[in-house]
Amino acid sequence: MKSIRFILPVTSEHTVVIQEDRLPTAYRVAHHHEATQITLILEGNGTFCMGNTTHPFGDGDLFVVGGGESHYFKSDPPHFHAIHIFFHTPKIQAASKHLLEFQYLGTFLDMIPMGLKLSTPEHPQILERIGCIKSGTDLERLLHLLHLLQYLSVHRTEMEPILGGSLHTAPSAGLRLEAIYQYTLTHFTEDISLSEVASIACLTIPAFCKYFKKHTRKTYFSFLNEIRVREACKRILSRDYHNIASVAYATGFNNAITFNRVFKRIIGKCPSDYLEENSGVGG
């Protein structure tokens, strides 16, 4: 399928751009662009084409198209009404690699290149979120986009892959990382070994270490200690402990000396200083 390059107004200053189409028929020219595209069909019926595949669409269908993928909508007259959201996935992927809160979002972003379709009548929250993106300012649009992506990530197994494949198996980097994260969040208070977590990823220990460092830019134990220290901070602020040593053991550290050293490296101060500095918080 011959495809033309379509230039979108997504710049370094604007992470999210909205376009609304009210047309007799949709564009029938195959095109591609650097930005990721989320399209919600508000009114219209026809065929969505991506690569060499075709999928029917109707009112309420939502499509996610990765940057660089050739695609177009071929609608039947008399009316086509759709809202398109354009954004650069690499910007959000960069954040997901450095911010723990965003890392589960990376799982969904890794699925986008295969193309995704979701029927939204069973998900009225999506229309609400897209409406917020449409009416928001630049910063509000970005925040509402993150909410939308988080919602789609939670419901990703309900989405249909356009270019084939399965959302229920874990061949991709994102799905493998999610399994690692879920295991770690469940067992971080225990003595986790590299062999255990490598088996979750179906990798040898050397391959796992290389794989995790490549995708997160940190070692697995650095990641594990960040989770443990974050929980320790919560316990200290909530006064949910008997003494500092009990916090260390409750969050997966084998001794208070190691806990103090790791806590200071991550937070910048020792636990007792952190407690004193935040003595008016949480109590």
C-alpha positions, 0 to 999 in steps of 0.5 A: 500500500503506497503511503504518503507522509502526513505532517502533523502540528505536534512539536517539541512545545506541544506534546498533545494535539487534537483534531476533530473531523466532521466530513461527508466521508473520511480520508481515503489516502494511505498516510503515515506520520511520526506521532502516535494516533488515538482515534475515536469514531463518534459517528460513521461506518466503514473500514480501517486499513493499516498495513495490509490488514482491514478492520470494520469500524462503527460508532464508538470504535477506538483505534490506536496507531503507532507512529510511522504505520501506514493507515487510513479510514474509508467511511461510507457516506453520508457522515464521518465524525471522529476525534483524533489525538496525536502525541509522540510516544517516545516522550512518554516512554522516556518518562516511563523509564525514569519514573516508577509510577509510569513504568506500567504505562510502558507495557501498553506503549510497547503494544502500540506498534501492532495497532489496537482496536477497542469497542468503547460503548462498554467503556463510557469513561473513554469519551469523558477522558477524550472530552477533557483532552479536547477542552483542556489547556496544554498541561491539562491535555497532557495530564488527561492523556496520561489518564486515558493511557492508564485506563487503556493500559488497564483494559489492554487485554480487551483490545484487539490487535490490528496486525495480529498477535496476542495481548495475553502472551508475553513476548514483548519487552513491556509484558515481560517487564510488567511480570517482573514489576508485579512480582517485585511489588508483591514480594519486595519484603522477601529475600528475592534472588536473581534466579527467582526474578530471572525465571519470571522473565524466562531468561538466564541470570546474565541475560536478565541482568543485561535485559533489565539494565537495557530497558530501565537504565538501572540494575534490578537490585537498584530498582528493588531497593527503591521500592523498599526505601519508598515503603520505608518512607511511608512507614516512617511518615505514618509512624507505623513502626517500633524503631528504625530497625523494625522498618528495615526488616519490614521492608525487606532489608536483612539488617539496619546497617545496610538499610541505613546505607541504602536509604541515605544513598537514595533519599540523601539523608539517613532515616533518623534525619529524614524522621526529624526533618518530617516530624510534623508530617503524617502525625 
